[in-house]
Amino acid sequence: MTGRPHPPPARDDAAALALRIDRALAEAVREALLHHKRAGNSVAVWSNGRVEWIPPENIRIPEPPVDAPGLLQADEVREPDPDRP
């Protein structure tokens, strides 16, 4: 490492990175909802200025984007990796 800051990304690169980040966050939320639903755990959401609890039977799993074939389907859940923090 040289200690020099990296140049800012080009506008197209920044847009592509933002899209990748959005997709990764959507995938993470989707997987968390799947895990909670499968485990029978409620989830908390912020709605109308207060916290509301959604029971597992009412958790809606968003559909994965059609251009993201690696995302879990609603009937799939990955087991957590014990070596991953």
N, C-alpha and C positions, 0 to 999 in steps of 0.2 A: 504494500500500500504506500502510495506516495504522499499522502496527506493533503493532496490537492482536492478541492471539491469537484464533483462531477458537473459537467455542463448541464444546464436544464434540458429536459427532453424537448424534441421538436413538437409542435402542436399536434401533428397526427399521432406521434408516439404517445403523447399525454392522453389523447382521447382514447386510444386503444388500451392503454393501461387502466384508465378509468372504467372502461367497459369490462375489462377482466376483473377488476376489483368488485364492481357491482355484481357480476355473475358469481364470484366466489362468496360474497356475502349472502346472496340469495340462496346459494347451495348450502351454506352453513346453517342458515335459519331453517331451511326446508328439512335438513337432516336432524336438527335439534327437535323440530316438531314431530318428525317421524319417531324419534327415540322416545319422546315424552308420551306420545299416543300409545306406542307399543308397550311401554312400561306401565301404563295406567296412571301417569302423572299429569296433573293439571298444569297449565301454563298461565302466567300473569301477562296481561296486556294493559297498556295505558289507553283509556277511552273516556272521552268527555270529562277530562280533568281529574280522573281518578283511576286507581288500579282495579281491574276486573279479573277474576279468575275464570278460566275456561276449562271445564272438565274434559278429560281425555276423549270422551265420546263425541264432544262438540268441536274438537280441534279439526280445522280444515287444512289439508295438505295442499299447498300450491302445486300446480303442474310444472314440471321442469320445462325450460325453454326447448324448443324443437332443435336448436343448434347446439345443445349441450347433452350429448348422448351418455356421458359418464355419470350423470346425476342419478341418484337412487329413485326408484319408482315407489309409489305409496305403500306397496306390500313388502318392501325390502328395508332392512336395517343392518348396517355394518356393526360388528362388535367393536367396542373401543380397543385401541391398541395400547396395552399397558406400558409400552416403552415410549409412547408419545405424550409429552406434557400437556 
